[in-house]
């Protein structure tokens, strides 16, 4: 892949979703998340290579689409949706608090790392399924120019894990913080090397 790619995780979600499993649930951003998105879009629009933006791609979920549309508007391109960049499908766990899930299932959720091919959190996607579609989305990116992808922690972690040649059991260490931006330039960087980090905290 000859393109320079910026992988960006969406900003902070609405406060009522903090501490909850939301996966593919279409939740919005908090006020801070909206401000963080504006800041990230501003930083990208001031890059020296901002005029080379060829495509802005997002998952189609509001929390990613918001930032992607801001960047696309500034760049004068059309934001594109690729649903393969969506977060993991957590099935019946979606909308529940992580504490409630823990009380009910104990350490079963560890299966996302210890049993990547068989464990389905809440009856949803296995880690292997998430990994496969995320890598397919990555391989389908346009070639040439600057490509912006606004997505979610799970798919980005899978791509970084794949590029680093790491095992699925190490996936957690590749998960970005909200608003974190990682740059991949095959001519200048090793796979998975970080380019920078926006103001960020908490996990989704």
C-alpha positions in Angstrom: 0.0 0.0 0.0 1.6 3.3 -1.2 -0.9 5.6 0.6 -0.2 7.4 3.8 -3.0 6.5 6.2 -4.3 8.2 9.3 -6.3 5.8 11.6 -8.3 7.8 14.1 -10.5 6.5 16.8 -13.7 8.5 17.4 -13.9 11.0 20.3 -15.6 10.7 23.7 -19.1 9.3 23.5 -22.2 10.7 25.3 -21.7 10.5 29.1 -24.6 8.2 29.7 -22.8 5.5 27.8 -19.6 5.7 29.8 -18.9 2.3 31.4 -21.3 0.5 29.1 -20.8 -1.9 26.2 -22.0 -0.2 23.1 -20.1 -1.9 20.2 -22.3 -1.4 17.1 -25.0 0.6 19.0 -25.2 4.0 17.3 -24.4 6.3 20.2 -23.6 10.0 19.9 -20.7 12.1 21.2 -20.5 14.1 24.4 -20.0 17.9 24.4 -16.3 17.2 25.1 -16.3 14.6 22.3 -17.7 17.2 19.8 -15.0 19.7 20.8 -12.3 17.1 20.6 -13.5 16.2 17.1 -13.3 19.9 16.0 -9.8 20.1 17.4 -8.7 16.9 15.6 -10.2 18.1 12.3 -8.4 21.5 12.8 -5.1 19.8 13.3 -5.5 17.6 10.2 -6.6 20.6 8.1 -3.4 22.4 9.0 -1.1 19.5 8.1 1.4 20.3 5.3 0.0 17.4 3.3 -3.7 18.2 4.0 -4.1 19.1 0.3 -3.2 15.5 -0.6 -6.3 14.0 1.2 -7.7 11.6 -1.3 -10.4 9.9 0.8 -12.1 10.1 4.2 -13.6 6.9 5.3 -15.7 6.0 8.4 -17.8 3.2 9.8 -21.2 4.8 9.3 -21.9 5.1 13.1 -22.5 8.6 14.3 -19.6 8.8 16.7 -17.2 8.2 13.8 -19.2 10.0 11.1 -19.1 13.3 13.0 -15.3 13.7 12.8 -15.1 12.2 9.3 -17.6 14.7 8.0 -15.7 17.6 9.5 -12.5 16.5 7.9 -14.2 15.8 4.6 -15.8 19.2 4.5 -12.5 20.9 5.2 -10.7 18.8 2.5 -13.5 19.3 -0.1 -14.0 15.5 -0.5 -17.0 13.3 0.1 -16.9 11.2 3.2 -17.4 7.5 2.4 -18.9 4.7 4.5 -17.4 1.3 4.9 -19.2 -0.7 7.6 -16.3 -3.1 7.9 -14.8 -0.4 10.1 -17.6 -0.8 12.7 -16.8 -1.8 16.2 -17.3 -5.5 17.3 -20.9 -6.8 17.5 -21.3 -7.6 21.2 -24.8 -9.2 20.7 -26.8 -9.3 23.9 -24.1 -7.4 25.8 -24.8 -4.2 23.9 -26.2 -1.4 26.1 -25.4 -3.2 29.4 -22.8 -1.9 31.9 -19.5 -3.7 31.9 -19.9 -4.2 35.7 -23.2 -6.0 35.1 -21.7 -8.2 32.5 -18.8 -9.0 34.8 -21.2 -9.9 37.6 -23.1 -12.3 35.3 -20.2 -13.9 33.4 -17.1 -13.4 35.6 -13.9 -13.7 33.6 -15.7 -15.2 30.5 -15.0 -12.0 28.6 -11.3 -13.0 28.7 -12.3 -15.4 25.9 -12.1 -12.5 23.4 -8.3 -12.9 23.8 -7.9 -16.5 24.9 -10.3 -18.1 22.5 -10.4 -15.7 19.5 -11.9 -18.3 17.2 -14.7 -19.6 19.4 -15.8 -17.1 22.0 -18.8 -14.9 21.1 -19.3 -12.1 23.6 -23.1 -11.9 24.1 -23.5 -14.1 21.1 -21.9 -11.5 18.8 -18.6 -11.6 16.8 -15.6 -13.7 17.6 -12.2 -11.9 17.7 -11.2 -13.7 14.5 -14.3 -12.5 12.7 -13.6 -8.9 13.8 -10.0 -9.3 12.8 -10.8 -10.7 9.3 -13.2 -7.9 8.4 -11.0 -5.2 9.8 -8.0 -6.4 7.7 -10.2 -6.6 4.6 -11.3 -3.0 5.2 -7.6 -2.0 5.5 -6.6 -3.8 2.4 -9.5 -2.2 0.4 -8.2 1.4 1.2 -7.4 3.5 -1.9 -3.8 3.7 -3.0 -1.9 7.0 -3.2 -2.4 10.3 -1.4 -3.5 10.8 2.2 -6.2 8.5 3.4 -8.2 9.3 6.6 -10.1 6.5 8.4 -12.3 7.3 11.4 -13.2 4.1 13.2 -13.3 2.3 16.5 -11.0 0.8 19.0 -11.6 -2.9 18.0 -11.0 -2.6 14.2 -8.0 -0.3 14.7 -6.5 -2.6 17.2 -6.9 -5.5 14.8 -5.2 -3.7 12.0 -2.3 -2.6 14.2 -2.0 -6.1 15.6 -1.9 -7.5 12.0 0.7 -5.0 10.9 2.9 -5.7 13.9 2.7 -9.4 13.3 1.3 -9.9 16.8 -1.0 -12.6 18.2 -4.7 -12.0 19.0 -3.9 -12.5 22.7 -2.0 -9.2 22.5 -4.8 -7.2 20.9 -5.5 -5.1 24.0 -2.2 -3.4 23.8 -2.9 -2.1 20.3 -6.3 -0.5 21.3 -6.1 3.3 20.9 -7.6 5.8 23.3 -10.6 7.9 22.2 -9.4 10.6 19.8 -6.1 8.9 19.3 -4.5 9.3 15.8 -2.0 6.8 14.3 -0.1 7.3 11.1 1.1 4.6 8.8 3.5 5.6 6.0 5.1 2.5 4.5 8.1 4.5 3.3 8.9 6.1 6.7 7.4 4.0 9.5 7.3 0.5 10.9 3.9 -1.2 11.1 1.9 0.0 14.1 4.2 2.9 14.9 2.2 5.8 16.4 2.2 9.2 14.8 0.6 11.1 17.6 -2.2 11.3 20.1 -5.0 13.8 20.6 -6.2 14.7 24.1 -7.9 11.6 25.2 -8.9 9.3 28.1 -11.2 6.4 28.9 -12.1 3.3 26.8 -15.1 2.4 24.7 
